[in-house]
Amino acid sequence: MWMILLALGFIAASGLPSVCLARRATTAALIGGSMLIVGAACGMWPAIQTLITGTTDTMAFITSMPFGPLRLVLDSLAAFFLVPIFLIGVAGAFYGLGYWRAAGHPRSGPHVRLFYGCLVASMGLVVLAGDGVGFLIAWEIMSLSAFAAITAEDHRRSVRQAGWLYLVNTHLSMLILFAMFALWNAVSGSFAFQPLDPAAAAPGVRTAIFLMALVAFGCKAGMMPLHFWLPDAHANAPSHVSALLSGVVIKMGIYGLVRVGLLLLPEPPLSWGVLVLMLGVTSAILGVAFALSQHDLKRLLAYHSIENIGIILMGLGIALIGAYAHRPAWTALGLAGCLLHVWNHGLFKSLLFLAAGAVIMKSHTRQIDRLGGRAKAMPYTAAAFLLGAVAICGLPPLNGFVSEWLVYLGLLGPFTGTAPGEYQVLALAAPALAVVGALAVACFVKVYGTVFLGLPRQRMARGGDVPNTMRVPMGVLGACCVLIGVLPVIGVAAVVPAISQALGASRASVSLALAPAGALQPWTVSIALALLVSMGLSYLYLRRRPAATAGTWDCGYVQPSPRMQYTASSFAASILDMFRWILRPHGPAVRLTALFPPLARFCSHVGDVVLDGWLIPLWAKATHLLVDRRTRQQGSIQRYLLYICLALAVLLLSLMPWRELWNWLLARG
């Protein structure tokens, strides 16, 4: 435990050199990056060791607290979440060394490095917290650090708006967590993270705790319909901060749901699992539908984070249903898909955000329809983005396929054996997951074809691809995606200790329940070898054959131009028509009725259904109502004293025993 705390201290202090050595930015960045790498390496070792041995390390300190000492607990579940925190945190910090130098915003670099280290360290404290008070302290530090990192480029109005929207959301969830832990303390008698005996609390109280946890942690995770802060925050943050937000920060909400919903509240009712499963299906389908309609590259990736959070919640819902039905195999498969997708999504989504940041840095735009032909100028970035795109679509032999396969097996679990019919109905979520996969493929075919293929739609910055400091993190994350995809036993072995802790079962029984995932390995290895051989033969054939140049078939035009290419909007238009009822795109209507019509322009915009459709109109109406009532607040002390007297009179009248007074008057009269 002491090594973990030392590692988190190093990481938290990694931004201080950039502040103290502001005039020597390069030296300060190298020192801070080295501190973060050393801290992550020191913290990674005990986390991996805990996953291997399955031991639990506990430490209590600051015993003079009024609510008892603060506790830190390093168990298998905490260690599982610590691994992506350290890995993706290091990748983002290393990426940032070249990002700020090339992006042309040197003033924002020290600001981000200071709060980036605090954000990584505070997430480590969140998963290590062993009581509610320590959890809330670490959660608040994490929220404020993320706000400061998101608003690094606050000279832009959109960044300030995204930051304040995030801050309001995260503090609403914080208030709900306060209420949840207060109720937890009232029921259990302490803030310690100990499983709550079902006989010690009424079912309504346990359901209230779970629902508060679902709302609070669902806000942080970006679950539909509590996702309204996520697209703007991910789109406007620096690219490596976006990678950390999507890859790790939103997973803290998943950690809270797993910790509270499965470990601290045993024997869940069926309604909990059904609710989480349905919210997962909704988030997955609507997340990918909104992603298809986006014109901003980073907003598109942000909506895909909502989609993958939905897949993770589907796995958690299966685990809760299995816990209710006392089917350990269902619980193991669902929780394995949930936890392994936490790792996998952190890897390929961070890779995609880093590759998108490289494209944006060279092109100076996030608009997909203004990009094109980037594969020739940025081959390394194009290859990294393609790898991440294949992984996020759940295609073999990459890591996204393994975790989604586990979720499929969990969804189809009720069809195996002798399961009652009420559980077999829940397997109808399997077709929803298949639809999500098909839409994800369509979306990333659109993105890759529009951004990297075809002709450039505008000039890009000189210098070719990005520097090595930005390539290395993409290469490491891509290698991890390939490793877990080709060798699924690595990912399965990593989730076994956490599942064993959640179920209270032996590792052997959990490994037996997850045997279908291990059976994938011969197939994934075979597919990987076939791809390598075909790529090698294609390369040798094309290298020996002289390249012939010829004009493109242009339908009679003199020379093809980028305006003739498909745009992202036109590519996805036919698919989006199926979701018009929820997306509600709006734009100027174009009607060409004349024989020789004039020049016309068409553009469409899809707003967020929750933020633009509900919250902003409600806020505008509330503001208008309050402005109309401003006449009652004019600074007059006499009027304020009158308000106080009227309020006291109303309170006294409401507290008077009117029934007894009436009976007394009747007796007198």
Summary of the structure (lengths in Angstrom):
residues: 669
radius of gyration: 27.5
end to end distance: 78.3
largest distance: 116.4
contacts: 2397
relative contact order: 0.08
helix: 75%
strand: 3%
